[in-house]
Amino acid sequence: MAPAFQLNLFLAQAETVVSEAAERGAPLKQIITDSPDRFNVFSVVSLFVGLVALGAYCNARFLKLPSAVGTMLSGIFFALVLLSLGDLELVQVDSVKQLLDLYSSDIVLSLLLGLLLFAGAMQLDSKLVRLHRWSITYAATLGTGISIVITGCFIYWVLKWLNHITPVDWDMETSAITAFLFAAVIAPTDPVAVMSILRRLKVKGAIKAYISGESLFNDATSIVAFLLILQFMSTGSGDPTQAASPSAVIIALEFLWIAGGAVLLGLITGYLGAYLVKTSNKKGLKVLLTIGIALGTGGLADAVGVSNAVAVTIAGIVFGQRRADYVESKDRPIYEFWKAIDNVVNPLFFALIGLELLVVQWNVQVAVAAVVIFPVVICARYASLLIPWCASLGTNKMLKINHAGLVLMTWAGIRGGVSFALALSLPTNTNDNEALRPAFLLATFILVVMSVTIQGLTTDLVAKRLSGKLNS
């Protein structure tokens, strides 16, 4: 088996099979029919930002939906408009699809997510995170692993059941290994969506720290599971008797490198950044240094093959702990800058998820399966948290949360950009994986849209119903 850092490299650059014109660095086909050549990638990005700003304004002024829900729906609306213009031959939709397929995984997982994680981590209550560190560690590691196993089993059984009740020409059944691979893709909760929702909830800080901390760190476990299952499929060709199963030592080394290496990198860059900012006397330079910490940490993490999200989160927490050393009591340029970044990048993040409607290939069978799987994913998450809770692990201080908090943590576990970025990173270098990618993209898109919309709109109501028990 290849070293962990080599296996993790494809998460940053998926080996997508496209035409020669779609190679990185090659010019895109014209976006607008009969448009001048100067209409390029910069024009597309600029228009996207402008449309997102317009969508965010309409949401804030008229719809008044949660920001994550409103901007994601605006992204879906823009995608539908583009498809309509494509039908009228006014826009070359294939060029937009090409652009999204090539770059959206990197943009979502590395750039936008990194900025949002750093901004959110700076605002975390580090004392509460330290107090609940063992609970957060369990939920993000063993809890996520249990969730993947339960979700994979449920998906396999549910699809087998669907295969019996659907029309004869529908092939709904899938292999167990494919079910577990998809479970690894959909397992991580989206930290951006979770923290966006938690800001509005009137619950005690301990519960917020526990839920947000778990969402920030569970991606590493999902990435390790995704890589190992994919490696198992590649080496065994779907035959368990011939597959070179990774040993427990290999699994431990994979996780140690991806998660442990990310923690170490985040600590180094976080403390280094705090020192540089503390010894600087120019406000503009201080802000620039923080940008360098956030993006530089993410870039280094991708280069060495450790978890980008975990590294940036740790750097943000360390940096945030030392705010009092360099933030003036009345003039706080760094804090205000990252607060603005949070408010600006968040709509772009979710609008881009909605725009991914353009890259999915619609299939009725996959769509039906995804809708049926949605409650299965929620139940699996609840079961993965309930099992150790029922085993009385709270008596040894592992799980400092009551059952009401368990229910809220289950419902607040919104899926988002992390899952979609993993689906986009699925390589297409084998026939089996090439066949899986379209189905994974469509199923993930439907599950993410349902999760952000349904859970995002109702988490407030769930928290209100549980408020008495949550704060008891």
C-alpha positions in Angstrom: 0.0 0.0 0.0 1.3 3.4 -0.9 2.3 5.8 2.0 -0.6 7.9 3.4 0.6 11.2 2.0 0.7 9.7 -1.5 -2.8 8.3 -1.2 -4.2 11.5 0.1 -2.8 13.6 -2.8 -5.7 12.8 -5.1 -8.1 14.6 -2.7 -6.6 17.9 -3.8 -6.4 17.0 -7.5 -8.8 14.4 -8.7 -7.7 12.5 -11.8 -10.8 13.5 -13.9 -11.0 12.1 -17.4 -11.9 15.1 -19.7 -11.1 16.2 -23.2 -7.8 17.7 -24.1 -9.3 21.2 -23.9 -10.2 20.6 -20.3 -6.6 20.1 -19.1 -5.5 22.5 -16.4 -4.0 25.5 -18.0 -5.8 25.0 -21.3 -8.2 27.7 -22.4 -11.9 27.1 -21.8 -14.4 27.0 -24.6 -16.5 30.1 -24.9 -19.0 30.5 -22.0 -21.4 32.8 -23.9 -22.2 32.0 -27.5 -20.5 34.4 -29.9 -18.9 36.2 -27.1 -15.4 37.8 -27.4 -12.4 35.8 -26.3 -11.8 38.1 -23.3 -14.8 36.4 -21.6 -12.6 34.1 -19.5 -12.4 32.3 -16.1 -12.0 35.6 -14.3 -15.2 36.8 -15.9 -17.0 33.7 -14.7 -15.8 34.1 -11.1 -16.6 37.7 -11.1 -20.2 37.1 -12.3 -20.6 34.3 -9.8 -19.6 36.6 -6.9 -21.9 39.3 -8.2 -24.9 36.9 -8.5 -24.2 35.4 -5.0 -24.2 38.9 -3.6 -27.6 39.5 -5.3 -28.9 36.2 -4.0 -27.8 36.9 -0.5 -29.5 40.3 -0.6 -32.8 38.8 -1.8 -32.6 36.2 1.0 -31.9 38.8 3.7 -34.5 41.2 2.4 -37.4 38.9 1.3 -36.9 35.2 2.1 -35.3 35.6 5.5 -34.0 32.0 5.4 -30.9 30.9 7.3 -27.8 32.1 5.3 -26.7 28.6 4.5 -30.1 27.5 3.2 -30.9 30.8 1.3 -27.5 31.0 -0.5 -27.5 27.3 -1.4 -31.0 27.6 -2.9 -29.8 30.7 -4.8 -27.0 28.6 -6.3 -29.5 26.0 -7.4 -31.6 28.8 -8.9 -28.6 30.1 -10.9 -27.8 26.6 -12.1 -31.4 26.2 -13.4 -31.1 29.6 -15.1 -27.9 28.5 -16.8 -29.4 25.2 -17.9 -32.4 27.2 -19.4 -30.0 29.6 -21.2 -28.1 26.6 -22.5 -31.3 25.1 -23.9 -31.8 28.4 -25.8 -28.2 28.2 -27.0 -27.3 31.5 -25.4 -24.7 29.9 -23.0 -22.3 27.1 -23.5 -23.2 25.1 -20.3 -20.6 22.5 -21.0 -17.9 25.0 -20.5 -19.3 26.0 -17.1 -19.6 22.3 -16.2 -16.0 21.8 -17.2 -14.9 24.6 -15.0 -16.8 23.3 -12.0 -15.6 19.7 -12.5 -11.9 20.8 -12.7 -11.8 23.3 -9.9 -14.8 23.1 -7.5 -13.3 20.3 -5.3 -10.1 22.4 -4.7 -12.1 25.6 -4.2 -14.6 24.1 -1.8 -12.2 21.8 0.2 -9.1 23.9 0.2 -9.8 27.6 -0.3 -13.2 28.5 0.9 -13.4 25.8 3.6 -10.0 26.8 4.9 -10.9 30.4 5.3 -14.2 29.6 7.0 -12.6 27.1 9.4 -9.9 29.5 10.4 -12.5 32.3 11.0 -14.7 29.9 13.0 -11.9 28.4 15.0 -10.6 31.8 16.1 -14.0 32.4 17.7 -14.3 29.1 19.5 -14.2 29.1 23.3 -10.9 27.3 23.7 -11.5 26.6 27.4 -14.7 24.7 26.6 -13.0 22.8 23.8 -10.2 21.7 26.1 -12.7 20.7 28.8 -14.6 18.5 26.3 -11.5 17.3 24.4 -12.0 13.6 25.1 -15.7 13.7 24.2 -14.8 15.6 21.0 -12.0 13.2 20.2 -14.3 10.2 20.6 -17.1 11.6 18.5 -14.7 12.7 15.7 -12.8 9.4 15.6 -14.4 6.3 17.0 -17.9 7.8 16.8 -17.4 8.7 13.1 -16.0 5.2 12.4 -19.0 3.6 14.0 -21.3 5.9 12.0 -19.6 4.8 8.7 -20.0 1.1 9.6 -23.7 1.5 10.6 -24.5 3.7 7.6 -22.8 1.3 5.2 -24.8 -1.6 6.6 -28.0 0.3 6.5 -27.4 1.5 2.9 -26.6 -2.0 1.8 -29.8 -3.5 3.4 -32.1 -0.6 2.3 -30.9 -0.8 -1.3 -31.4 -4.5 -1.3 -34.9 -4.0 0.0 -35.6 -1.3 -2.7 -34.4 -3.7 -5.3 -37.3 -6.1 -4.4 -40.1 -3.5 -4.4 -39.0 -1.4 -7.5 -39.7 -2.2 -11.1 -37.9 -5.2 -12.5 -35.8 -3.1 -14.9 -34.5 -1.1 -12.0 -31.2 -2.3 -10.6 -31.1 -0.7 -7.1 -28.8 -3.3 -5.4 -25.1 -2.5 -4.7 -22.1 -4.3 -3.3 -21.3 -4.0 0.4 -17.9 -2.4 -0.4 -19.6 0.3 -2.5 -22.1 1.0 0.3 -19.2 1.5 2.8 -17.4 3.8 0.4 -20.5 6.0 0.1 -20.9 5.9 3.8 -17.4 7.3 4.2 -18.2 10.1 1.7 -21.4 11.1 3.5 -20.2 10.6 7.1 -18.4 14.0 7.8 -20.7 16.7 9.0 -20.0 20.1 7.5 -18.3 22.4 10.1 -19.3 25.6 8.2 -23.0 24.6 8.1 -23.0 23.4 11.7 -21.3 26.5 13.1 -23.6 28.7 11.0 -26.6 27.0 12.6 -25.2 27.0 16.1 -24.7 30.7 16.2 -28.4 31.2 16.3 -29.2 28.6 19.0 -29.7 29.6 22.5 -28.1 26.7 24.3 -25.3 26.6 26.8 -21.7 27.0 25.5 -20.7 23.5 26.5 -23.1 21.9 24.0 -22.1 24.3 21.3 -18.4 23.6 21.9 -19.0 19.8 21.8 -21.1 19.9 18.6 -18.9 22.4 16.7 -15.6 20.7 17.9 -16.8 17.3 16.6 -17.8 18.8 13.3 -14.4 20.4 12.9 -12.4 17.3 13.4 -14.4 14.3 12.0 -13.3 14.8 8.4 -9.9 13.2 9.1 -11.6 9.9 10.1 -13.8 10.0 7.0 -10.9 10.7 4.7 -8.9 7.8 6.1 -11.9 5.4 5.7 -12.5 6.7 2.2 -8.8 6.1 1.2 -8.6 2.7 2.7 -11.9 1.5 1.2 -10.9 2.9 -2.2 -7.5 1.2 -1.9 -9.3 -2.1 -1.0 -11.5 -1.8 -4.1 -8.5 -1.0 -6.4 -6.3 -3.9 -5.1 -9.0 -6.5 -4.8 -11.1 -5.7 -7.9 -14.2 -6.2 -5.8 -13.2 -9.8 -4.8 -12.6 -9.9 -1.0 -10.7 -13.2 -1.3 -8.1 -11.5 -3.5 -8.0 -8.1 -2.0 -4.9 -7.0 -0.1 -6.7 -5.9 3.1 -4.9 -3.2 5.0 -3.6 -4.3 8.3 -4.4 -2.6 11.6 -0.9 -1.1 11.7 -1.4 0.4 8.2 -4.8 1.9 9.3 -3.2 3.3 12.4 -0.4 4.9 10.4 -2.8 6.3 7.9 -4.8 8.0 10.6 -1.7 9.1 12.6 -0.3 10.8 9.5 -3.5 12.4 8.2 -4.9 13.5 11.6 -1.8 13.6 13.9 0.3 15.3 11.3 -2.4 17.9 10.7 -2.5 18.7 14.5 1.2 19.1 14.6 1.3 21.3 11.5 -1.6 23.5 12.9 0.2 23.9 16.2 3.4 25.0 14.5 1.8 27.5 12.1 -0.6 28.7 14.8 2.1 29.6 17.3 4.4 31.0 14.6 1.6 33.2 13.3 0.7 34.4 16.8 4.3 35.4 17.4 4.7 37.2 14.1 1.5 39.1 14.6 2.5 40.0 18.2 5.8 41.4 17.1 4.3 43.4 14.3 3.2 47.0 14.8 1.2 47.6 11.6 -2.4 46.8 11.4 -2.5 46.0 7.7 0.5 43.7 8.1 -1.2 41.9 11.0 -4.2 41.2 8.9 -2.0 40.0 6.0 -0.2 37.6 8.3 -3.4 36.0 9.4 -4.4 35.4 5.8 -1.0 33.9 5.2 -1.5 31.6 8.3 -4.9 30.4 7.1 -4.0 29.8 3.4 -0.4 28.8 4.1 -1.4 26.1 6.6 -3.9 24.7 4.1 -1.4 24.7 1.3 1.2 22.9 3.4 -1.3 20.4 4.5 -2.3 19.6 0.9 1.4 19.4 0.0 2.4 16.8 2.6 -0.9 14.9 2.5 -2.4 15.7 6.0 -5.9 16.9 6.7 -6.3 20.4 5.4 -9.4 21.1 7.6 -7.8 19.8 10.9 -4.6 21.7 10.3 -6.3 25.0 9.6 -8.7 24.5 12.6 -5.9 23.8 15.0 -4.0 26.9 13.7 -7.1 29.0 14.2 -7.7 27.7 17.7 -4.1 28.3 18.8 -4.2 31.8 17.1 -7.5 32.6 18.8 -6.2 31.6 22.2 -3.6 34.3 22.0 -5.8 37.1 20.8 -5.4 39.0 24.0 -1.7 39.3 23.3 -2.1 41.4 20.2 -5.7 42.7 19.9 -6.3 46.1 21.2 -9.3 46.6 23.5 -11.0 49.2 21.3 -9.5 48.7 17.8 -9.6 45.0 16.8 -8.8 44.9 13.0 -8.0 41.2 12.9 -11.1 40.1 14.7 -13.3 42.4 12.6 -11.6 41.3 9.4 -12.2 37.6 10.0 -15.7 38.3 11.1 -16.3 40.0 7.7 -14.6 37.1 5.9 -17.0 34.7 7.7 -20.0 36.7 6.5 -18.6 37.1 2.9 -17.2 33.7 2.2 -20.1 31.7 3.8 -22.6 32.6 1.1 -20.0 31.9 -1.6 -19.4 28.4 -0.1 -23.0 27.4 -0.1 -23.9 29.0 -3.4 -21.1 27.0 -5.0 -22.6 23.8 -3.5 -25.9 24.7 -5.1 -24.3 25.4 -8.4 -22.9 21.8 -8.4 -26.3 20.9 -9.8 -24.7 21.5 -13.2 -22.1 18.7 -12.8 -24.5 15.9 -11.7 -26.0 13.5 -14.1 -29.6 12.8 -13.3 -30.7 9.2 -12.8 -34.1 8.4 -11.4 -32.9 5.2 -9.7 -30.1 7.0 -7.9 -32.3 9.9 -6.9 -34.9 7.6 -5.4 -32.2 5.8 -3.5 -30.7 9.0 -2.2 -34.1 10.3 -0.9 -34.7 6.9 0.9 -31.2 6.9 2.3 -31.5 10.4 3.9 -33.3 9.2 7.1 -31.0 6.2 7.2 -28.0 8.6 7.4 -29.6 10.5 10.3 -30.5 7.3 12.2 -27.0 5.9 11.7 -25.5 9.1 13.2 -27.9 8.8 16.2 -27.0 5.2 16.7 -23.3 5.9 16.6 -23.7 8.4 19.4 -26.2 6.4 21.3 -24.2 3.2 21.6 -21.4 4.5 23.8 -23.9 6.7 25.6 -26.0 3.7 26.6 -22.8 1.9 27.6 -22.4 4.5 30.4 -19.2 5.9 29.1 -20.3 9.2 30.7 -19.3 7.7 34.1 -15.6 7.9 33.1 -16.0 11.4 31.7 -15.8 10.3 28.1 -19.2 11.7 27.1 -20.3 14.8 29.0 -23.7 15.2 27.3 -27.2 14.3 28.2 -29.7 12.6 25.9 -31.3 15.9 24.8 -27.8 17.0 23.7 -27.4 13.7 21.9 -30.6 14.4 19.9 -29.5 17.9 19.1 -26.1 16.8 18.1 -27.7 14.2 15.7 -30.0 16.7 14.1 -27.4 19.5 13.8 -25.0 17.1 12.0 -25.6 18.8 8.6 -23.8 17.4 5.5 -22.3 19.9 3.1 -19.2 20.8 1.1 -16.8 18.3 2.7 -18.9 15.3 1.5 -19.3 16.8 -2.0 -15.6 17.5 -2.3 -14.9 13.9 -1.4 -17.4 12.7 -4.1 -15.7 15.0 -6.6 -12.3 13.7 -5.7 -13.3 10.1 -6.6 -10.7 9.1 -9.2 -11.8 7.8 -12.6 -8.7 5.8 -13.4 -10.5 2.5 -13.4 -13.7 1.4 -15.1 -15.4 0.6 -11.7 -14.6 4.0 -10.2 -15.6 5.8 -13.4 -19.0 4.1 -13.2 -19.4 5.0 -9.5 -18.5 8.7 -9.8 -21.7 10.0 -11.5 -23.9 8.1 -9.0 -21.9 9.3 -6.0 -22.1 12.9 -7.2 -25.9 12.8 -7.7 -26.6 11.0 -4.5 -24.3 13.2 -2.5 -25.8 16.4 -4.0 -29.4 15.3 -3.1 -28.4 14.3 0.4 -26.5 17.6 1.0 -29.4 19.7 -0.4 -31.9 17.8 1.8 -29.6 18.0 4.9 -28.9 21.7 4.5 -32.6 22.5 3.8 -34.5 20.2 6.1 -32.1 20.1 9.1 -31.0 23.7 8.6 -34.6 25.0 8.7 -35.7 22.9 11.7 -32.7 22.8 14.0 -33.9 25.9 15.7 -37.3 24.3 16.4 -35.6 21.1 17.7 -33.4 23.2 20.0 -36.4 25.1 21.3 -38.3 21.9 22.0 -35.3 20.5 23.9 -34.2 23.8 25.5 -35.4 22.9 29.0 -33.5 19.6 29.0 -30.5 20.9 27.2 -29.7 23.6 29.7 -30.6 21.6 32.8 
